[in-house]
Amino acid sequence: MATIAGNLADSATGVTMLLAEIGDARVKWVEVFRDHLVVHPTRRSEGAAIAAQLGITVATDYPATRPGFTMWTGCWNDLDLYVYGDLRGSVREVRAWPT
């Protein structure tokens, strides 16, 4: 069985550093994994600003969900980081499959 990269203690330390950098009040919760963190902002409208502050520049849009969202991804302090944000650009109506 392959060894899982990283450890939870390092990721937990990463959360402390993350909250110190962006501010505790801006984060609703953080999912902690051995090799990455997932940030859920208190207000999803701040997701893009939080990602920019942390140097996270890659975004993937998910318009087909309700509500749609954008996931910002990148590497921060040797951890993969994912930040939820409001859907960028124009909001498109989600169509149902024809019946």
N, C-alpha and C positions, 0 to 999 in steps of 0.2 A: 504494500500500500504506500502511495506517495505521501511525503510529508507536506503538510499545509504550510504555505509561506507565511511568515510573520507570526505574531502572537497577540493575544487580546490585550495584554498589558501595554504593549506599544500603541495599539489602536486607542485604548482608553486615554493614554497620555496625549495622543493626537487630538482627541476631543477637547481636552483641557486647553491645549494650545489654540485650537480652532475657535473656541468660545472666547478666549482672551483676545484673539485677533479681530473677530467680527462683532463681538458683543453678545452676551447671553440673551438679552431681550429679543434679539432678532431671530432666534432659533426656537422652534416649537419642540422638536425632538431630533435626535441623531441616532441612526441605526449603526451599530458597531459590529464590524466583521473583522476577521484576522488580517485582511489585506486591504480593506477599503471602508470608507464612511459614506453614509447617505444622509444628507442634510435636508430637513423639512423646515423651511422658514415659517416664522409666525404668520407672516403675510406673504403668500406666494408671489405677490407682485414685486417683492424684494429679491426674488431668486436670482434674477439676472445681475443685479447690483452686487449681491454677495459673491456670485461666481466671478465677476470681474475683479472684485477686491482681492480674491484669492488667486487670480491669474488663470482661471478656468475659462477656456475660450471655445470649446467644442460643444455644440448644441444639437440635440435631436428633438424634433417636434412630434407630438402625438395628438393630432387633431381628431382622431376617430374615437377618442374616449370622451366621457362626459364627467366632469369638464375636461377639455383638452389641456395639455400641459407641455412644457418644454423641460427636458432633462439636460442639464449642463454637466459635462464630464471632463475630467482631466486628472493630473497628478499634482498633489500638494504635499510637501514635506514627506516624500517617499510613500505616500498613501494614495491609492486611487480614490477620487472624491466624486460624488454625484450630488448635484444640487437641483432640487425641484424648483420650477418657476412657472409663471403664467405663460400660456401659449403665445409665441411671438407672431407678429403679423396679423393678417385679417383672419377672423374666425369663420370657418366654413361650416355650413350645416351638415350634420352627419346623416347620410341617406340610409334608409332601411333597404334590405334586399327585396327585390320584387317578389310578390307572392303569386 
